[in-house]
């Protein structure tokens, strides 16, 4: 009868250890559930202070009429001194996004604006390209703070 008594005692201790582990796991889950958090895969939140530069990136030109995307800088928009790829994650690469830096200087909490550049629209090249894209209903895709910058559709 002694080996049977030890077995019952061992079973009771093992059961109490399992209960303690389950209680510990449950309390850990509850503690995690109560912590306020925000995370979107591929996007890290950024807080801006007054005067901080807000980066604006350019993606592409798209049209619902032709369904053919064009690179943003295929038209003579103002360019930065050095155009660089600004892809941040694998999803953008797999999606086929061609994201570049831009020359726009926007600062948080300020409203100081200036002329970025001047491009002459001649009848031969630049003006014809722009006119064709407007007729084909092309839209510019800009990205500000990793969010799409929207334009008002009329």
C-alpha positions in Angstrom: 0.0 0.0 0.0 3.0 2.3 0.5 3.9 2.6 -3.3 0.2 3.4 -4.0 0.3 6.2 -1.4 3.4 7.7 -2.9 1.8 7.6 -6.4 -1.3 9.4 -5.2 0.9 12.1 -3.5 3.0 12.4 -6.6 0.0 12.7 -8.8 -1.5 15.4 -6.5 1.8 17.4 -6.7 2.0 17.0 -10.5 -1.6 18.2 -10.8 -0.9 21.3 -8.6 2.2 22.1 -10.7 0.2 21.9 -13.9 -2.5 24.1 -12.3 0.2 26.6 -11.2 1.6 26.7 -14.8 -1.8 27.2 -16.3 -2.5 30.0 -13.8 0.8 31.6 -14.7 0.2 31.4 -18.4 -3.3 32.8 -18.0 -2.1 35.7 -15.9 0.6 36.4 -18.5 -2.0 36.5 -21.3 -4.2 38.8 -19.3 -1.2 41.1 -18.6 -0.4 41.3 -22.3 -4.0 41.9 -23.2 -4.2 44.9 -20.9 -1.2 46.7 -22.4 -2.2 49.3 -25.0 -0.2 48.8 -28.2 -0.3 49.6 -31.9 1.6 47.8 -34.6 1.0 47.4 -38.3 3.5 45.1 -40.0 6.1 47.1 -41.9 5.1 50.4 -40.4 6.8 51.9 -37.3 4.9 54.8 -35.7 6.7 58.1 -35.9 6.0 61.2 -33.7 6.7 64.6 -35.1 7.7 67.7 -33.2 7.1 71.3 -34.4 9.5 72.0 -37.3 10.4 68.3 -38.0 10.7 67.5 -41.7 7.9 65.3 -43.1 9.3 63.1 -45.9 7.2 62.9 -49.0 7.9 60.1 -51.4 6.7 59.6 -55.0 5.4 56.3 -56.3 3.9 56.2 -59.8 1.4 57.6 -62.2 -1.8 55.5 -62.6 -4.8 55.7 -64.8 -8.2 54.0 -64.7 -8.5 54.6 -68.4 -5.3 53.0 -69.7 -4.4 50.7 -66.8 -0.7 51.4 -67.6 1.4 52.7 -64.7 4.3 55.1 -65.4 7.2 56.1 -63.2 6.6 59.4 -61.5 9.7 61.0 -63.0 8.8 59.9 -66.5 7.2 63.4 -66.7 9.3 66.5 -66.1 8.3 67.0 -62.5 10.8 68.7 -60.1 13.5 66.3 -59.1 15.8 66.1 -56.1 19.5 66.5 -56.7 19.9 62.7 -56.6 16.9 60.4 -57.2 17.1 57.4 -55.0 14.9 54.3 -54.4 13.0 54.7 -51.1 11.5 51.2 -50.8 11.1 50.2 -47.2 9.8 46.7 -47.1 9.4 43.4 -49.0 5.7 44.1 -49.7 6.4 47.2 -51.7 8.9 45.2 -53.8 6.5 42.4 -54.4 3.7 44.8 -55.2 5.9 46.4 -57.9 6.0 49.8 -56.4 8.8 52.0 -57.6 9.1 54.5 -54.7 11.6 57.4 -54.9 12.5 60.3 -52.8 11.1 63.7 -53.7 12.4 67.3 -53.5 9.4 68.6 -51.4 10.3 70.3 -48.2 7.3 70.1 -45.8 7.8 70.8 -42.1 5.4 69.7 -39.3 3.3 72.5 -37.9 4.6 75.2 -40.3 3.1 76.8 -43.4 6.1 78.2 -45.1 5.8 77.5 -48.8 8.1 78.4 -51.7 8.4 77.7 -55.4 10.2 74.3 -55.8 11.3 74.7 -59.4 10.1 76.0 -62.8 9.7 73.7 -65.8 9.0 75.2 -69.2 6.2 73.5 -71.1 7.0 73.6 -74.7 4.9 72.4 -77.6 7.4 69.8 -78.6 8.0 67.6 -75.6 7.1 68.4 -72.0 3.7 70.0 -72.8 2.6 67.2 -75.1 3.5 64.6 -72.4 1.6 66.4 -69.7 -1.4 67.0 -71.9 -1.6 63.3 -73.0 -1.4 62.1 -69.3 -4.2 64.5 -68.3 -6.4 63.3 -71.2 -5.8 59.7 -70.1 -6.9 60.6 -66.5 -3.5 59.8 -64.8 -3.2 60.4 -61.1 0.0 61.0 -59.1 0.6 58.7 -56.1 2.5 60.4 -53.3 3.3 58.9 -49.9 3.5 61.0 -46.8 4.5 59.5 -43.4 4.1 56.0 -45.0 0.5 56.7 -45.9 -1.0 57.5 -49.3 -1.5 61.2 -49.8 -4.9 61.7 -51.4 -6.2 64.1 -53.9 -9.8 65.3 -54.1 -11.7 63.6 -56.9 -14.4 65.9 -58.6 
